[in-house]
Amino acid sequence: QMALFSFVGIEMIGVTAGETKDPEQTIPKAINSVPIRILIFYVGALAVIMSIIPWYKVDPDNSPFVKLFALIGVPFAAGIINFVVLTAAASSCNSGIFSNSRMLYGLSNQEQAPPAFSKTNKNGVP
């Protein structure tokens, strides 16, 4: 499940192509940066945790990030982690709203959705 979640949203790169200034240059850069980001945020985080906390001491019922922060003396670690998780969830919701409105707009322009979805405001936002 975690591996699948890591790749959800990669299609957002294509959805934003219509509003990109230089899509021939920008889109390949965005696509090629995905594996680097996965290495940094997933593999890198695991490497840091596993280099400090032995794998057999990682409790699957508790966050290893909270334990890591507690080991280095941050007493409010759970609050920090909860803030990061809530911020990530809000960002994910924002991305969903962005992509869904753009997809409905595109479908409406191709007459595959009701014409009401092809309207934009003065800033060009569907």
PLY file of the C-alpha trace (Angstrom):
ply
format ascii 1.0
element vertex 126
property float x
property float y
property float z
element edge 125
property int vertex1
property int vertex2
end_header
0.00 0.00 0.00
2.80 2.43 0.82
4.55 1.76 -2.49
1.33 2.42 -4.39
0.68 5.63 -2.44
4.14 6.88 -3.40
3.24 6.94 -7.08
-0.30 8.30 -6.82
-0.44 11.77 -8.31
2.35 11.41 -10.83
-0.24 12.06 -13.55
-0.49 15.62 -12.22
2.60 16.39 -14.28
0.58 15.83 -17.45
-2.47 17.72 -16.19
-0.42 20.85 -15.60
1.23 20.70 -19.04
-1.48 22.88 -20.58
-0.64 25.75 -18.25
3.12 25.47 -18.36
5.16 28.19 -20.08
7.69 25.85 -21.70
6.22 22.32 -21.54
8.85 20.76 -23.84
11.54 21.59 -21.27
9.60 21.65 -18.01
7.62 18.40 -18.26
10.66 16.14 -18.89
12.46 17.81 -15.97
9.48 17.16 -13.71
9.18 13.54 -14.84
12.89 12.89 -14.42
12.90 14.40 -10.93
10.33 11.90 -9.59
12.81 9.03 -9.00
15.23 11.45 -7.33
12.51 12.67 -5.00
11.50 9.12 -4.15
15.11 8.28 -3.31
15.48 11.35 -1.11
12.16 11.26 0.74
11.55 7.51 1.08
14.88 5.73 0.79
16.78 8.58 2.43
14.39 8.78 5.36
14.58 5.02 5.85
18.38 5.11 5.66
18.56 7.77 8.36
16.13 5.92 10.62
17.81 2.55 10.14
21.27 4.02 10.76
20.17 5.35 14.15
17.52 2.86 15.30
18.21 -0.86 14.78
15.60 -2.46 12.52
14.50 -4.93 15.21
13.71 -2.06 17.61
11.38 -0.26 15.22
7.85 -0.68 16.60
5.29 -0.98 13.79
2.61 0.52 16.05
4.51 3.77 16.60
6.09 6.25 14.23
9.82 5.73 13.79
10.13 9.45 13.10
8.68 10.30 16.52
11.08 7.83 18.14
13.99 9.34 16.22
13.12 12.87 17.34
12.64 11.66 20.92
16.12 10.07 20.82
17.72 13.37 19.82
15.87 15.21 22.59
12.86 16.79 20.91
10.01 16.27 23.41
7.26 17.62 21.14
8.18 15.29 18.25
4.69 13.83 17.92
3.27 17.31 17.39
5.83 18.08 14.69
5.11 14.82 12.86
1.35 15.38 13.11
1.76 18.88 11.67
3.81 17.52 8.75
1.23 14.79 8.07
-1.68 17.25 8.17
0.17 19.66 5.87
0.85 16.83 3.41
-2.81 15.79 3.52
-3.95 19.37 2.85
-1.51 19.60 -0.06
-2.86 16.35 -1.46
-6.44 17.65 -1.25
-5.39 20.88 -2.97
-3.78 18.89 -5.79
-6.96 16.86 -6.20
-9.10 19.99 -6.48
-6.67 21.46 -9.01
-6.53 18.36 -11.20
-10.25 17.60 -11.08
-11.24 21.10 -12.14
-8.72 21.02 -15.00
-9.87 17.58 -16.16
-13.53 18.61 -16.17
-12.59 21.79 -18.04
-10.73 19.80 -20.69
-13.56 17.28 -21.05
-16.07 20.10 -21.42
-13.98 21.75 -24.13
-14.06 18.45 -26.03
-17.84 18.23 -25.53
-17.53 15.18 -23.28
-18.82 16.95 -20.17
-21.57 19.53 -19.60
-20.78 22.97 -21.12
-21.02 24.61 -17.69
-17.59 23.15 -16.87
-15.92 25.01 -19.75
-16.35 28.38 -18.05
-13.44 30.13 -16.35
-13.19 33.18 -14.14
-11.31 36.35 -15.08
-8.01 34.71 -14.05
-8.59 31.66 -16.27
-9.40 29.31 -13.41
-12.12 26.75 -14.22
0 1
1 2
2 3
3 4
4 5
5 6
6 7
7 8
8 9
9 10
10 11
11 12
12 13
13 14
14 15
15 16
16 17
17 18
18 19
19 20
20 21
21 22
22 23
23 24
24 25
25 26
26 27
27 28
28 29
29 30
30 31
31 32
32 33
33 34
34 35
35 36
36 37
37 38
38 39
39 40
40 41
41 42
42 43
43 44
44 45
45 46
46 47
47 48
48 49
49 50
50 51
51 52
52 53
53 54
54 55
55 56
56 57
57 58
58 59
59 60
60 61
61 62
62 63
63 64
64 65
65 66
66 67
67 68
68 69
69 70
70 71
71 72
72 73
73 74
74 75
75 76
76 77
77 78
78 79
79 80
80 81
81 82
82 83
83 84
84 85
85 86
86 87
87 88
88 89
89 90
90 91
91 92
92 93
93 94
94 95
95 96
96 97
97 98
98 99
99 100
100 101
101 102
102 103
103 104
104 105
105 106
106 107
107 108
108 109
109 110
110 111
111 112
112 113
113 114
114 115
115 116
116 117
117 118
118 119
119 120
120 121
121 122
122 123
123 124
124 125
